[in-house]
Amino acid sequence: MYLTAEKKQEIFGQYGKSNTDTGSSEGQIALFSYRINHLTDHLKSNKKDYSTERALVILVGKRRRLLNYLKDVDITRYRAIIKELGIRK
């Protein structure tokens, strides 16, 4: 499997406040970005996998909503996570 418990803890440890802080916006955005990158690579080789394409669109929407929330609450945290992950608006 591409996303193990250890990988999740690593992502939350790097972008969140701690390994067990799964509720922080930055950690969730980083996890969504990791999943989006994986699904994008999958769709490059499987162009007709429409269920994965739909899942990708849903994930991008979830990440966008979290980014909008973070921008409204704390603009400096928003700018930091955008810069770290290399996400473009």
N, C-alpha and C positions, 0 to 999 in steps of 0.2 A: 504494500500500500504506500502511496506517495506521501501521506501525512500521518506520521506516527505521533504518539503522545510525547516522545522526546523532542520531536521537531516543533510541536506546538509550544512546549515549555521554553524551547530556545527562542522562538519568535516572541512570546510574551515577555521573556526575560530581557530581550534586546530592546523591544519597543515599549513595553509596558513598565509598570513600576516594579514588578517582581515576577517570578516564574508563575506564581499562583494567582496573579491579578488578571483574571480573564475578562473582567468587565470594563477595563479602561478603553476609551475610544481609540487611542493610539494602537493598542494591542489588537483590537478587533479589525481596525483598518489594515494593519500589517498582515493579519491572517487572511483577510479577504484578498489582499493584493497577491499573496503567495498562491492562493487557490485560483485566482484569475489568471495568473501567469501559467500555471499548470494546465488549466483548461484551454487557454489560447494555444499552447504548444500541441495539445491533443487535437484541436480542431484544424491545425495546419496540415496534419496528416490524415484526418478523417473528416473531410469536408461535408459529408452528408449526415453527420451525427447531429440531428436537429434537437434531440432532447438535451444534449450537452450544450448546444448553442443557446437554448432557452435558459438553462441553468446559469450560463455565463452572463447573460443579459440581466438576470435577476440579481446575481452577485454584484455586478457593476452598479446597479441601482441601489442596493443596500449600502455599498461603500460610499456612493455619492451622498446618500442621506446622512450617513455618519459624518462625512466630511463637512457637509453643510451645518450640521449640529455643532461640530467642533469649531467651525469658523464663527458661529454666532456666540458661542460661550467664551472661547479664548483664542484670539487670532494668532498669538505667538505660538501656541501649541500646534495650531493648524499649519502655520508656515513651516514649523520644524518638521512635522511628519511628511508634508509634501516634499520638502527638500531631501529628507532622508530616503524616502521610497522612490523619488524620481517620478512622481505622478504629475501629470500636466492637467490643468483645469480644462 
